[in-house]
Each structure stands twice: as C-alpha cells, then as structure tokens.
C-alpha cells in the first residue's frame, strides 16, 4: 500500500511538472508576443481595454490568461506530490507550502476565469457598470489586487517554503535554488506593484516564470529517474 502511494505521488509529480513546463512556456510565448507586437498594455479607461481587445496581440494576451489559470491547480498538485515525497522532518514545511498553493490556486482561478468569460460577455452586452474593477489590465482594480495576492504573495510563499524541503545535494540544490529564485522574484513583483512600477513587475514575472520552468524540469527529471528505479525494484 505504501509503495502504491509513493508510486502515485511520483507519477503525479512527474506529469504535473511536465504540464507546468508547457503552461509556463506558453505563458512566456504569449507575454513576449504581446510586448514585442503591442508593448506593455497601458490602462487608460475601459476604452483602452476595448481597443486592445481588437488588436491582433489580444489573442496572445488570452493565452497568458488561460495558461495562468490552468497553471495554478497544476502547481498545487505538484506541491502535494512534493509533500508526499518529502522526508518526515521536512513535511511541516511542505505542508505549509501546500496550504499557500491552495490559496494561490483558489484566488487565481477565479480572477483569470473571469477575464475570458464574464468580462467579454459584459462588454458584448453593453453592461459596463463596475467593469473597471474586474479587468486585470487595470492595475488599480480589485481583480489586479487579487492576481497580485495570488501569483506574487501566495505563490512566492509557497515556493519559498518548498525550497527548504530539498537538501543541498546533487540535483536537489538546483531545485532548491530555482524555487528560491521563484519566491524571491514573486516578492520583487509584489513590491513593484505596491510601488506602481509596472515594467519591473512584468519583467519580474518573466524571471520567476523562467525559474519555475527550471524547477519543474529538474523535478520531472528527478521523479522520472526514481520511477524507473521504482519499477526495477518492484
């Protein structure tokens, strides 16, 4: 029974790391595409958002929205698998990380799902009342506040706690470093938002997205090797 549970944790950890890499790469592609073809979108009232929605780069922006939403629950599964595989004396750290990842996924899923469902529908139907506070591009909106709370604060805390689950040996030190970098730049992005430094927040997001890809790739390699050994042993 214990072996089956460990095998399931390894498989979930491996596949969630693979899916997280794909989603992060798609997000990076979307973000680079928007910045190179349109620039960093500026909020100048609802009309500026409507104008942006008519631009060809808006499709890339929607890719960012969808991947951001899907990455949240996938990361939570990854955190749960790390918790299951963690050594007993580190399980409190991994459990705290899982708790923060659940808060992250819950907040982010609502905010991003709203961006490509309710908001386009409201604009199409001419229902503009209170919409400014629900659009993510408006950095002073309630939606932006929640997204920052989720992706910068809770994801940052989750990855920082995850980093200290891993020992400073072989591949683990690189996993630890990648998670630390992710957490640090999440917090830098949070500070940039508070100080109204939009460009710094965007570039910090690009860095922590990249470091999360590295952490996921290394974890995938580690779990794949353990799974192969597991199959040989069992």
Secondary structure, DSSP 4 states (H G I P E B T S, - for coil): -HHHHHHHHHHHHHHHHHHHHHHHHHHHHHHHHHHHHT-SPPP-SHHHHHHHHTSTTHHHHHHHHHHHHHHHHHHHHHHHHHHHHS-GGGHHHHHHHHHHHHHHHHHHHHHHHHHTTHHHHHHHTT--TTGGGG-TTSTTSHHHHHHHIIIIIIHHHHHHHHHTTS-SSHHHHHHHHHHHHHHHHHHHHHHHHHTT-HHHHHHHHHHHHHHHHHHHHHHHHHHHHHHHHHHHH-
